[in-house]
Amino acid sequence: MVAKCDVVVVMGSRSNLKVMTQATNLLKKLGIPCEVRVVSAHRTPRKAHKYIASVEGRGQEFICKTANDRIDLNEQRKRHP
């Protein structure tokens, strides 16, 4: 089980980690708990949808995501309800 956090940081690949680490470092500095996850809405759409649904079910306040120009998590949720 994942601990309750206020912010979930989601990225499509580890190549985004360098940039998103800046965001997570700032959140930590501000005392805001966060969860970081690499899940590709393009390569593993069902896994991405399942994860985002679980996040919503846990009552997270904010989701910070990276996505490429071809697809994003919101679009995947529409395609794979």
N, C-alpha and C positions, 0 to 999 in steps of 0.2 A: 504494500500500500504506500502511496506517495503522500508525504506530509503536506498539510495545507499550505498553500502559498498564494500570494496575491497576484503574481504575474507569471505567465508561462511564455517562455521564449522558444519559438519553433523555427527551425531552419530546414531547408530542403536537402542540404548536403554539408559535410564537414568543411567544405571550402568556405562556407559562410561563417565559420566559427571565429575567425580572426576579427571580423567586424562585430559580430554579436557579443563577443567577449567584452568589448567596450561597453555595451549596454548592460550586461550582467554585472560588470564591475561597478558601474554607476549605481545600479539598483542596490547592490550590497553596501556600497558607501552610504546610501540613503537609508539603510536599514529595512529595505523592502525584500521580503523573501521571494525567491523565484525558482522556477524549475526550467531546466534547459533540455530540449529534445531535438534530435535530428530525425525527421520523418519526411519522406518525399511524397508530395501529393501527385507528382508526375509518375514516378516509378512504382510506388506502392499506394495507390489511391484508397483502397479499402482500409489499409492500416492507418493511413492519415485520417480518414473519416472516423474510424473507431477511436483513435486517440483524441481527436478534437471533441467528439461526443462525450468521452470520459471526462475531459477537462470541464466541459459545460456542466456535467453532472456533479462535479465536485464544487461548483460555485466559484470558479476563479473570476477575478474582477477584470482582468485585462489579458489579452493575448498579443504578444509582439512577435511578428513573423517576418521571414524573408521569403521571397518567391521570385522565380524568373518571370520573364514576360509572357511565356506561353500558358502558364496555368497558375492558379493560386488555390489556397485551401478553401476559400468561400465557393469558388467555382466547383471544386471537387465535391463539396457537400451537396450541391445541387445535382450533380451527376450520379452520386452514389449515396442516396438517402438511407 
